[in-house]
Each structure stands twice: as C-alpha cells, then as structure tokens.
Amino acid sequence: MGVFMCARVCLAFVVMMSLVACGGGRPADTPGPTVTAEPTETPVPTATLKPADTPAPTATAEPTDTPLPTATAEPTPTPAPTPIAQVVKNGGFDSDTGHWDLPYGTLRRSTSEYNTGPGAAQLITSDPDGLGDYRGTFGQCIDLRGELVDWPELDGQKHLTLEAHVKTDASIASVTLHGIFLEDARCRITHVGQLPLQEVAGNQDWTKVSASVAIPDTAKSLHVFVWATGLNNSAAVYVDDIWAYPSSPDALP
C-alpha cells in the first residue's frame, strides 16, 4: 500500500511537470492592477509658420499738392504827389472825407472811383434847389495867415493855384470849382477876390481843372468848394486831388 501511494504521487508529479513543460494549464497569475498610462500630453501644436507676410505695399507718397497760386495783392494806388506848400487839408481823400463841410447833398468817400488812389470824394445832388434841379456842395475854409508869411513871390506878388480832378455821371448838369479870398480868417465876411470859375459838364471822365491868381493883399483866408447841379437826386460827381499851392511862373495868366 505504501509503495502503491508513492507510485501514484510520483506519477502525478511526472504528469504535472509534463504539463508545465508543454505550456499547460498553470493557473493564470492574477494580473496585477493595470497601470493606467498617463495620458500622453497633447503636444503643443507646433506654431504653424505664417507664410511670410506679404510686405504691405510701400505707401506711395501722395503727390505734393500743387500750392494754389498766391493771390497777387492788388498794387496799392500811389497817391498823387502833393505840391510844395499846398494848403488844402485831405485833398486826396486817402482815408475819409474829414476837414470838408457839407451844406447840401450827400458826401461819401469812394474807393472804386478815383483819379489817384486810394480814394476820392463822391458828391450826390440829393437836395432840391427850388428851381427844378438838385444840388450838392462841399467845401473847406483855409486860414492863410500863417501860410502867407513864407509864401514865395513872383515879380513881387504872391500867387495861388487851385486845382482838382473831376468826373461826372450823365445826370450831372454842371460842376464848378470855386476859390474865394476873404478878409476874415474864418471865411465869414468880405470877399476880396476869387479865382476864375472852373466848370465841368455831365458825363465826363476824369478832367483836371486849374486856375491861378494873385492873392489879394488883404486876404486872410481862402474858401475852396465844389458846387454840383444834378438833373435828379442821385446825380453823382467824383472829386479828387484838390490842391491849393504857390503858383509856378508857367501857371500865371
């Protein structure tokens, strides 16, 4: 019996070893816990190379604007040369109508009509004269007392020339330039002499009127004035460069 059991055990051992040699059914090892693989890190996306930026087109310089032509300033009209020792104030009406009195009509300064720039007087016959026409007049009293002290003489006599430039429209009947000497320094009393009247008709372009005369010994003032007669109350005369000055030899009558 003991030999028999030993034989069986030995036989069982041999069979088992055979099975092992042949890859037989050894009980599977209990698998160890499966190692959970760390999730593969999502690779940072490789920066896709941007296609080389197409260089922005070089800004074409705007063509320099052609500068607008500089406005050429109108040349300032040159005033007429003032005669030596002339005694009329503001005879060229360069800035206003100051120093001139206006008994009748309307007096303005014009910068569009003048004999020499920059201005002239515009006299409008806006007042009825009571005879069916219209009138306008402006003038100036000149104190000659201080002026006559050094007034030059010709053949022992003092002479004065009065001149002006006049332009009339078609509605003017006539315009006269007057020069009256008075014994009073304020042109108030006693006429002692006058220059010959200078008259211009209507519708005339710039016309120079001039007269010369010996100054009376008793004269202390000179009243210079322009008198205009118009056919209506809007007739206009332009007057410029009113001068009174010592006469030259060739101006004497």
HURAUR-V40408 format. One record per pair of residues at least 4 apart in sequence whose ideal C-beta (glycine too) atoms are under 8 Angstrom apart, sorted by the first residue. I is the first residue (numbers start at 0). J is the second residue. D is the distance in Angstrom with one decimal. If there is no record, write none. Layout:
# HURAUR-V40408
i->I j->J d->D
i->I j->J d->D
This chain:
# HURAUR-V40408
i->0 j->4 d->6.5
i->1 j->5 d->6.3
i->2 j->6 d->6.4
i->3 j->7 d->6.6
i->4 j->8 d->6.4
i->5 j->9 d->6.2
i->6 j->10 d->6.1
i->7 j->11 d->6.3
i->8 j->12 d->6.3
i->9 j->13 d->6.4
i->10 j->14 d->6.5
i->11 j->15 d->6.3
i->12 j->16 d->6.3
i->13 j->17 d->6.4
i->14 j->18 d->6.6
i->15 j->19 d->6.6
i->16 j->20 d->6.4
i->17 j->21 d->6.3
i->17 j->23 d->7.6
i->18 j->23 d->3.2
i->18 j->24 d->6.8
i->18 j->25 d->7.7
i->19 j->23 d->6.3
i->19 j->25 d->6.5
i->75 j->116 d->6.6
i->75 j->117 d->6.6
i->76 j->113 d->7.0
i->76 j->115 d->6.2
i->76 j->116 d->1.9
i->76 j->117 d->5.3
i->77 j->115 d->6.7
i->77 j->116 d->6.7
i->78 j->91 d->5.2
i->78 j->93 d->6.2
i->78 j->115 d->5.5
i->78 j->116 d->6.5
i->78 j->117 d->7.3
i->79 j->91 d->6.4
i->79 j->114 d->7.1
i->79 j->115 d->4.1
i->79 j->239 d->7.9
i->79 j->240 d->4.7
i->81 j->85 d->5.5
i->81 j->91 d->7.7
i->81 j->242 d->7.1
i->82 j->160 d->7.9
i->82 j->242 d->5.1
i->82 j->244 d->3.9
i->83 j->244 d->6.5
i->83 j->245 d->7.2
i->84 j->146 d->7.4
i->84 j->149 d->8.0
i->84 j->150 d->7.3
i->84 j->151 d->7.7
i->84 j->244 d->5.5
i->84 j->245 d->5.4
i->85 j->90 d->7.2
i->85 j->242 d->4.6
i->85 j->243 d->6.1
i->85 j->244 d->4.0
i->86 j->141 d->5.2
i->86 j->143 d->7.2
i->86 j->146 d->5.2
i->86 j->221 d->7.4
i->86 j->243 d->5.1
i->86 j->244 d->6.9
i->87 j->139 d->6.5
i->87 j->141 d->6.6
i->87 j->223 d->6.2
i->87 j->241 d->5.3
i->87 j->242 d->5.7
i->87 j->243 d->5.0
i->88 j->97 d->7.9
i->88 j->98 d->4.1
i->88 j->139 d->6.6
i->88 j->141 d->7.7
i->89 j->93 d->7.3
i->89 j->95 d->7.4
i->89 j->96 d->7.4
i->89 j->97 d->5.5
i->89 j->98 d->4.5
i->89 j->99 d->6.9
i->90 j->163 d->7.8
i->90 j->240 d->6.2
i->90 j->241 d->3.9
i->90 j->242 d->5.4
i->91 j->115 d->6.9
i->91 j->118 d->7.6
i->91 j->239 d->6.7
i->91 j->240 d->5.7
i->91 j->241 d->8.0
i->92 j->96 d->6.2
i->92 j->108 d->5.5
i->92 j->113 d->7.6
i->92 j->118 d->4.6
i->92 j->119 d->5.4
i->92 j->120 d->5.1
i->92 j->239 d->6.5
i->93 j->117 d->6.1
i->93 j->118 d->6.2
i->94 j->108 d->7.8
i->94 j->118 d->7.3
i->95 j->108 d->5.8
i->96 j->106 d->5.5
i->96 j->107 d->7.1
i->96 j->108 d->5.2
i->96 j->120 d->5.9
i->96 j->137 d->7.7
i->98 j->139 d->5.8
i->99 j->106 d->6.7
i->99 j->120 d->7.2
i->99 j->137 d->4.9
i->99 j->138 d->6.9
i->99 j->139 d->5.5
i->100 j->137 d->6.4
i->100 j->138 d->5.7
i->100 j->139 d->6.7
i->100 j->140 d->7.8
i->101 j->105 d->7.8
i->101 j->106 d->4.6
i->101 j->136 d->7.6
i->101 j->137 d->4.8
i->102 j->136 d->5.5
i->102 j->137 d->7.6
i->102 j->138 d->7.7
i->103 j->126 d->4.5
i->103 j->134 d->5.0
i->103 j->135 d->5.5
i->103 j->136 d->5.0
i->104 j->122 d->5.6
i->104 j->123 d->5.6
i->104 j->124 d->5.4
i->104 j->125 d->5.2
i->104 j->126 d->5.6
i->104 j->133 d->7.9
i->104 j->134 d->6.3
i->104 j->135 d->2.3
i->104 j->136 d->6.4
i->104 j->137 d->7.4
i->104 j->227 d->7.0
i->105 j->122 d->7.3
i->105 j->123 d->4.2
i->105 j->125 d->4.6
i->105 j->135 d->6.8
i->106 j->120 d->6.3
i->106 j->121 d->7.2
i->106 j->122 d->5.7
i->106 j->123 d->7.8
i->106 j->135 d->7.6
i->106 j->137 d->5.1
i->107 j->120 d->7.5
i->107 j->121 d->4.6
i->107 j->123 d->7.5
i->108 j->118 d->5.1
i->108 j->119 d->7.4
i->108 j->120 d->6.5
i->108 j->121 d->7.1
i->109 j->113 d->6.5
i->109 j->118 d->6.2
i->109 j->119 d->5.2
i->109 j->120 d->7.3
i->109 j->121 d->4.3
i->109 j->237 d->6.1
i->110 j->117 d->6.2
i->110 j->118 d->5.0
i->112 j->119 d->5.9
i->112 j->121 d->7.0
i->112 j->166 d->6.5
i->112 j->237 d->4.7
i->113 j->117 d->7.0
i->113 j->118 d->5.5
i->113 j->119 d->3.8
i->113 j->237 d->7.2
i->113 j->239 d->5.2
i->114 j->119 d->6.3
i->114 j->164 d->3.9
i->114 j->166 d->7.5
i->114 j->205 d->5.0
i->114 j->239 d->3.9
i->114 j->240 d->5.5
i->115 j->239 d->6.5
i->115 j->240 d->6.0
i->118 j->239 d->7.8
i->119 j->237 d->4.9
i->119 j->238 d->6.4
i->119 j->239 d->3.8
i->120 j->137 d->7.0
i->120 j->225 d->8.0
i->120 j->237 d->6.8
i->120 j->238 d->4.6
i->120 j->239 d->7.0
i->121 j->235 d->5.8
i->121 j->236 d->7.6
i->121 j->237 d->5.5
i->122 j->135 d->4.6
i->122 j->136 d->7.6
i->122 j->137 d->6.0
i->122 j->225 d->6.4
i->122 j->227 d->5.5
i->122 j->235 d->6.9
i->122 j->236 d->5.1
i->122 j->237 d->7.8
i->122 j->238 d->6.5
i->123 j->135 d->5.8
i->123 j->229 d->7.8
i->123 j->232 d->7.7
i->123 j->233 d->6.2
i->123 j->234 d->6.9
i->123 j->235 d->5.1
i->124 j->132 d->7.7
i->124 j->133 d->4.0
i->124 j->134 d->5.5
i->124 j->135 d->4.2
i->124 j->171 d->7.4
i->124 j->227 d->5.4
i->124 j->228 d->6.6
i->124 j->229 d->3.1
i->124 j->231 d->7.6
i->124 j->232 d->6.5
i->124 j->233 d->7.8
i->124 j->234 d->4.6
i->124 j->235 d->7.7
i->124 j->236 d->7.9
i->125 j->133 d->6.7
i->125 j->135 d->6.5
i->125 j->232 d->4.9
i->125 j->233 d->7.2
i->126 j->133 d->6.2
i->126 j->134 d->5.4
i->126 j->135 d->6.7
i->126 j->232 d->7.6
i->127 j->132 d->7.7
i->127 j->133 d->5.8
i->127 j->134 d->7.7
i->127 j->232 d->7.4
i->128 j->132 d->5.1
i->128 j->133 d->6.2
i->128 j->134 d->4.3
i->128 j->228 d->7.0
i->132 j->172 d->6.3
i->132 j->228 d->5.3
i->132 j->229 d->6.5
i->132 j->230 d->6.6
i->133 j->228 d->7.2
i->133 j->229 d->4.4
i->133 j->230 d->7.3
i->133 j->231 d->6.2
i->133 j->232 d->4.9
i->133 j->234 d->6.5
i->134 j->226 d->7.3
i->134 j->227 d->6.8
i->134 j->228 d->5.9
i->134 j->229 d->7.3
i->135 j->226 d->7.9
i->135 j->227 d->4.7
i->135 j->229 d->7.0
i->135 j->236 d->7.5
i->136 j->224 d->5.9
i->136 j->225 d->6.4
i->136 j->226 d->4.6
i->136 j->227 d->6.8
i->137 j->224 d->6.6
i->137 j->225 d->6.0
i->138 j->177 d->7.6
i->138 j->222 d->6.1
i->138 j->223 d->5.9
i->138 j->224 d->2.7
i->138 j->225 d->7.0
i->139 j->222 d->7.7
i->139 j->223 d->5.4
i->139 j->224 d->7.3
i->140 j->185 d->6.3
i->140 j->186 d->3.7
i->140 j->220 d->5.8
i->140 j->221 d->7.6
i->140 j->222 d->5.4
i->141 j->146 d->7.6
i->141 j->220 d->6.2
i->141 j->221 d->4.5
i->141 j->222 d->7.6
i->141 j->223 d->6.6
i->141 j->243 d->6.7
i->142 j->146 d->7.6
i->142 j->184 d->4.9
i->142 j->185 d->7.6
i->142 j->219 d->7.2
i->142 j->220 d->5.6
i->143 j->147 d->5.1
i->143 j->184 d->7.8
i->143 j->214 d->7.5
i->143 j->218 d->6.1
i->143 j->219 d->5.9
i->143 j->220 d->5.6
i->143 j->221 d->5.7
i->144 j->148 d->7.9
i->144 j->184 d->5.8
i->144 j->219 d->5.4
i->144 j->220 d->7.9
i->146 j->150 d->6.3
i->147 j->157 d->6.5
i->147 j->214 d->7.0
i->147 j->218 d->7.8
i->150 j->157 d->4.7
i->150 j->214 d->7.4
i->150 j->245 d->5.9
i->151 j->157 d->7.4
i->151 j->245 d->5.0
i->152 j->156 d->5.9
i->152 j->157 d->5.4
i->153 j->157 d->7.9
i->153 j->158 d->5.7
i->153 j->246 d->6.7
i->153 j->248 d->6.0
i->153 j->251 d->6.6
i->156 j->213 d->5.1
i->156 j->214 d->7.9
i->157 j->213 d->7.0
i->157 j->214 d->4.6
i->157 j->245 d->7.3
i->158 j->211 d->5.8
i->158 j->212 d->6.7
i->158 j->213 d->5.3
i->158 j->214 d->6.6
i->158 j->245 d->6.7
i->158 j->246 d->3.7
i->158 j->250 d->7.7
i->158 j->251 d->6.2
i->159 j->178 d->7.6
i->159 j->194 d->7.6
i->159 j->211 d->6.9
i->159 j->212 d->6.4
i->159 j->214 d->5.2
i->159 j->221 d->7.2
i->159 j->243 d->6.0
i->159 j->244 d->7.2
i->159 j->245 d->6.7
i->159 j->246 d->6.2
i->160 j->209 d->6.4
i->160 j->210 d->7.2
i->160 j->211 d->4.3
i->160 j->242 d->7.8
i->160 j->243 d->7.1
i->160 j->244 d->5.9
i->160 j->245 d->7.4
i->160 j->246 d->4.4
i->160 j->247 d->7.5
i->160 j->250 d->5.1
i->161 j->176 d->6.9
i->161 j->178 d->4.3
i->161 j->194 d->5.2
i->161 j->209 d->7.1
i->161 j->210 d->5.7
i->161 j->211 d->7.7
i->161 j->223 d->6.4
i->161 j->241 d->8.0
i->161 j->242 d->7.4
i->161 j->243 d->4.9
i->162 j->207 d->6.4
i->162 j->208 d->6.6
i->162 j->209 d->3.8
i->162 j->210 d->7.7
i->162 j->240 d->7.4
i->162 j->241 d->7.4
i->162 j->242 d->5.4
i->162 j->243 d->8.0
i->163 j->176 d->5.2
i->163 j->197 d->7.7
i->163 j->207 d->7.6
i->163 j->208 d->5.7
i->163 j->209 d->7.9
i->163 j->225 d->7.2
i->163 j->238 d->5.8
i->163 j->239 d->7.3
i->163 j->240 d->6.4
i->163 j->241 d->4.4
i->163 j->242 d->7.5
i->164 j->205 d->5.3
i->164 j->206 d->6.9
i->164 j->207 d->5.3
i->164 j->208 d->7.7
i->164 j->238 d->7.1
i->164 j->239 d->4.8
i->164 j->240 d->5.0
i->165 j->174 d->5.6
i->165 j->176 d->7.2
i->165 j->199 d->4.7
i->165 j->203 d->7.3
i->165 j->205 d->7.2
i->165 j->206 d->5.4
i->165 j->208 d->6.1
i->165 j->225 d->7.7
i->165 j->236 d->6.3
i->165 j->237 d->7.1
i->165 j->238 d->5.5
i->166 j->203 d->6.5
i->166 j->204 d->6.0
i->166 j->205 d->4.8
i->166 j->206 d->7.1
i->166 j->236 d->7.0
i->166 j->237 d->4.3
i->166 j->238 d->8.0
i->167 j->171 d->4.0
i->167 j->174 d->5.8
i->167 j->199 d->5.9
i->167 j->200 d->7.0
i->167 j->201 d->4.9
i->167 j->202 d->6.3
i->167 j->203 d->4.9
i->167 j->227 d->7.9
i->167 j->235 d->7.7
i->167 j->236 d->4.9
i->167 j->237 d->7.7
i->168 j->201 d->6.8
i->168 j->202 d->6.6
i->168 j->234 d->6.2
i->168 j->235 d->5.0
i->168 j->236 d->7.4
i->169 j->201 d->5.7
i->169 j->202 d->4.3
i->170 j->201 d->6.7
i->170 j->229 d->5.5
i->170 j->230 d->4.8
i->170 j->231 d->5.4
i->170 j->233 d->6.8
i->170 j->234 d->3.6
i->170 j->235 d->7.5
i->171 j->200 d->7.5
i->171 j->201 d->3.8
i->171 j->202 d->7.4
i->171 j->227 d->6.2
i->171 j->228 d->7.3
i->171 j->229 d->5.5
i->171 j->230 d->7.5
i->171 j->234 d->4.8
i->171 j->235 d->7.2
i->171 j->236 d->5.5
i->172 j->200 d->7.9
i->172 j->201 d->6.0
i->172 j->228 d->4.4
i->172 j->229 d->6.3
i->172 j->230 d->5.8
i->172 j->234 d->7.7
i->173 j->198 d->5.7
i->173 j->199 d->7.1
i->173 j->200 d->6.0
i->173 j->201 d->7.2
i->173 j->227 d->7.5
i->173 j->228 d->5.3
i->174 j->198 d->6.9
i->174 j->199 d->4.7
i->174 j->225 d->6.5
i->174 j->226 d->7.1
i->174 j->227 d->4.7
i->174 j->228 d->7.7
i->174 j->236 d->4.9
i->174 j->238 d->8.0
i->175 j->196 d->5.2
i->175 j->197 d->6.5
i->175 j->198 d->4.9
i->175 j->199 d->7.8
i->175 j->225 d->7.3
i->175 j->226 d->5.0
i->176 j->196 d->7.3
i->176 j->197 d->4.3
i->176 j->208 d->5.1
i->176 j->210 d->7.7
i->176 j->223 d->7.9
i->176 j->225 d->5.9
i->176 j->241 d->7.9
i->177 j->193 d->7.2
i->177 j->194 d->7.5
i->177 j->196 d->6.6
i->177 j->222 d->7.4
i->177 j->223 d->7.0
i->177 j->224 d->5.1
i->177 j->225 d->7.4
i->177 j->226 d->6.4
i->178 j->193 d->6.2
i->178 j->194 d->3.7
i->178 j->210 d->7.0
i->178 j->212 d->7.8
i->178 j->221 d->6.1
i->178 j->222 d->7.3
i->178 j->223 d->5.4
i->178 j->243 d->7.0
i->179 j->186 d->7.8
i->179 j->190 d->5.6
i->179 j->192 d->7.6
i->179 j->193 d->4.6
i->179 j->194 d->7.8
i->179 j->221 d->7.2
i->179 j->222 d->4.6
i->180 j->190 d->7.0
i->180 j->191 d->5.1
i->180 j->192 d->4.2
i->180 j->193 d->6.5
i->180 j->214 d->6.7
i->180 j->215 d->5.2
i->180 j->218 d->3.8
i->180 j->220 d->7.2
i->180 j->221 d->5.8
i->181 j->186 d->5.1
i->181 j->187 d->7.1
i->181 j->188 d->6.7
i->181 j->189 d->6.0
i->181 j->190 d->5.9
i->181 j->191 d->6.5
i->181 j->218 d->6.9
i->181 j->219 d->6.8
i->181 j->220 d->4.8
i->181 j->221 d->7.6
i->181 j->222 d->6.3
i->182 j->188 d->6.5
i->182 j->189 d->4.0
i->182 j->191 d->5.2
i->182 j->217 d->5.3
i->182 j->218 d->6.9
i->182 j->219 d->6.0
i->183 j->187 d->4.7
i->183 j->188 d->4.6
i->183 j->189 d->6.4
i->183 j->219 d->6.3
i->183 j->220 d->6.3
i->184 j->219 d->4.5
i->184 j->220 d->5.1
i->185 j->220 d->6.6
i->186 j->220 d->4.8
i->186 j->221 d->7.8
i->186 j->222 d->4.3
i->191 j->215 d->4.4
i->191 j->217 d->5.1
i->191 j->218 d->5.4
i->192 j->212 d->6.9
i->192 j->214 d->7.5
i->192 j->215 d->4.1
i->192 j->218 d->6.4
i->193 j->212 d->7.6
i->194 j->210 d->4.3
i->194 j->211 d->7.5
i->194 j->212 d->4.9
i->195 j->210 d->4.7
i->195 j->212 d->7.2
i->196 j->210 d->7.9
i->197 j->208 d->3.5
i->197 j->209 d->7.0
i->197 j->210 d->5.6
i->198 j->208 d->7.8
i->199 j->203 d->5.5
i->199 j->206 d->5.3
i->199 j->208 d->6.3
i->199 j->236 d->7.9
i->201 j->230 d->7.8
i->201 j->234 d->7.6
i->205 j->237 d->7.9
i->205 j->239 d->7.7
i->209 j->250 d->7.5
i->211 j->246 d->4.4
i->211 j->250 d->4.5
i->211 j->251 d->5.9
i->211 j->252 d->6.4
i->212 j->252 d->7.6
i->214 j->218 d->5.4
i->221 j->243 d->6.4
i->223 j->241 d->6.6
i->223 j->243 d->6.2
i->225 j->236 d->7.4
i->225 j->238 d->5.4
i->225 j->241 d->7.9
i->227 j->234 d->7.2
i->227 j->236 d->4.7
i->229 j->233 d->7.6
i->229 j->234 d->2.8
i->229 j->235 d->7.9
i->230 j->234 d->5.9
i->246 j->250 d->4.5
i->246 j->251 d->5.9
